[in-house]
Amino acid sequence: MLQGIEYRYKAKKADVECCGHPSEGEESQRPGPIQQRLANEFCGRVWGLVAGAMGEVSDDLQQLMRVMAERMAHKWKKRGARNMNEERAIAMMRIRRLIGIEALCGAWQGESWKERVGCASRRNKKLA
C-alpha cells in the first residue's frame, strides 16, 4: 500500500526549495528539516483507515479496531463479562458492527434506504 507518498514528496520538495537541502547526491538521501519535523513531531506513520462499500476494512483499520477492543476489555468487570477475553470479543463485535454500518450508509448515500429496500422487496415478489 502506498501510504503517505504524496505528503512525503511535498515535504522533500519544500526542503529543496525553501531550506536549501540538496536535491541530488548522497546528502539528498537523508531527510531534510521539514521531512524530519513531519515524521517526528506531527504524524509519524500514516495509517490507511479505509472501510469499503461491502463493510470490508483495511489492515490498518483492523489493527486500530483490535487496539480499541483491547482497551475496552480492561473494563470487563464493570461491563458484566465473565473474563477479559469475552469482553474483548464482545467489544470487537460491537466495533465491527458500528464501522460496517457506517461504511454501508456512506456507500448508500444519495439514495434513500427505503427506496433500496422497496426495490428489493418488489423484485423478490416477482420471483416468488
C-alpha positions as CSV (number, residue, x, y, z in Angstrom):
1,M,0.0,0.0,0.0
2,L,1.4,3.4,-1.0
3,Q,0.5,5.4,2.1
4,G,1.9,8.9,2.6
5,I,3.8,9.1,-0.6
6,E,2.3,12.4,-1.6
7,Y,2.9,14.3,1.6
8,R,6.5,12.9,1.8
9,Y,7.2,14.1,-1.8
10,K,5.8,17.6,-0.9
11,A,8.0,17.7,2.2
12,K,11.1,16.7,0.2
13,K,10.3,19.3,-2.4
14,A,9.8,22.0,0.3
15,D,13.2,21.0,1.8
16,V,14.9,21.6,-1.5
17,E,13.0,24.8,-2.4
18,C,12.8,26.5,1.0
19,C,15.6,25.1,3.1
20,G,18.4,24.7,0.5
21,H,18.5,20.9,1.0
22,P,20.4,19.2,-1.8
23,S,18.2,17.5,-4.4
24,E,21.0,15.2,-5.8
25,G,23.9,13.2,-4.4
26,E,24.4,11.3,-1.2
27,E,23.4,14.2,1.0
28,S,19.9,14.3,-0.6
29,Q,19.2,10.7,0.7
30,R,19.0,12.0,4.2
31,P,15.7,13.7,5.2
32,G,15.7,17.5,5.3
33,P,14.4,19.6,8.2
34,I,10.8,19.6,7.0
35,Q,10.7,15.9,6.5
36,Q,12.3,15.3,9.9
37,R,9.8,17.5,11.6
38,L,6.9,16.0,9.8
39,A,7.9,12.5,10.7
40,N,8.9,13.1,14.3
41,E,6.5,15.8,15.6
42,F,3.3,15.6,13.6
43,C,2.3,12.3,12.3
44,G,4.9,9.6,12.0
45,R,3.4,6.8,10.1
46,V,0.3,7.5,8.1
47,W,-2.5,4.9,8.7
48,G,-4.8,3.9,5.9
49,L,-8.1,3.8,7.8
50,V,-10.5,2.6,5.0
51,A,-13.8,0.9,5.0
52,G,-15.4,-0.4,1.8
53,A,-18.9,-0.4,0.5
54,M,-19.4,-4.1,1.5
55,G,-18.2,-3.5,5.1
56,E,-14.7,-4.7,4.5
57,V,-11.9,-2.8,6.2
58,S,-8.2,-2.2,5.6
59,D,-5.4,-3.9,7.6
60,D,-4.7,-0.6,9.4
61,L,-8.3,-0.1,10.4
62,Q,-8.5,-3.8,11.6
63,Q,-5.4,-3.2,13.7
64,L,-6.9,0.0,15.2
65,M,-10.2,-1.9,15.9
66,R,-8.1,-4.6,17.8
67,V,-6.4,-1.9,19.9
68,M,-9.8,-0.3,20.7
69,A,-11.3,-3.7,21.7
70,E,-8.2,-4.4,23.9
71,R,-8.7,-1.1,25.7
72,M,-12.4,-1.8,26.2
73,A,-11.7,-5.3,27.5
74,H,-9.9,-3.9,30.6
75,K,-13.3,-2.8,31.9
76,W,-14.7,-6.4,31.7
77,K,-15.9,-6.5,35.3
78,K,-17.9,-3.2,35.0
79,R,-19.5,-4.5,31.8
80,G,-20.6,-7.8,33.3
81,A,-18.4,-10.1,31.2
82,R,-17.1,-13.3,32.7
83,N,-13.5,-12.6,31.7
84,M,-11.3,-10.2,29.7
85,N,-11.3,-12.4,26.6
86,E,-15.1,-12.5,26.5
87,E,-15.3,-8.7,26.8
88,R,-12.6,-8.3,24.1
89,A,-14.7,-10.5,21.7
90,I,-17.9,-8.5,22.5
91,A,-16.1,-5.2,22.1
92,M,-14.7,-6.3,18.7
93,M,-18.2,-7.4,17.5
94,R,-19.6,-4.0,18.5
95,I,-16.8,-2.1,16.8
96,R,-17.1,-4.2,13.6
97,R,-20.9,-3.7,13.5
98,L,-20.6,0.1,14.0
99,I,-17.9,0.6,11.4
100,G,-19.7,-1.8,9.0
101,I,-23.0,0.0,9.3
102,E,-21.3,3.4,8.8
103,A,-19.5,2.1,5.7
104,L,-22.7,0.8,4.2
105,C,-24.6,4.0,5.0
106,G,-21.8,6.0,3.4
107,A,-21.9,3.8,0.3
108,W,-25.7,4.2,0.0
109,Q,-25.5,8.0,0.3
110,G,-27.5,9.6,-2.4
111,E,-30.3,7.0,-2.4
112,S,-32.7,6.6,0.4
113,W,-32.6,3.3,2.3
114,K,-36.4,2.9,1.9
115,E,-36.1,3.1,-1.9
116,R,-33.4,0.3,-1.9
117,V,-35.4,-1.9,0.4
118,G,-38.6,-1.2,-1.6
119,C,-36.9,-2.2,-4.8
120,A,-35.5,-5.3,-3.3
121,S,-38.9,-6.4,-1.9
122,R,-40.7,-5.8,-5.3
123,R,-38.1,-7.9,-7.0
124,N,-38.5,-10.7,-4.5
125,K,-42.3,-10.7,-5.0
126,K,-41.8,-11.0,-8.8
127,L,-39.5,-14.0,-8.3
128,A,-42.0,-15.8,-5.9
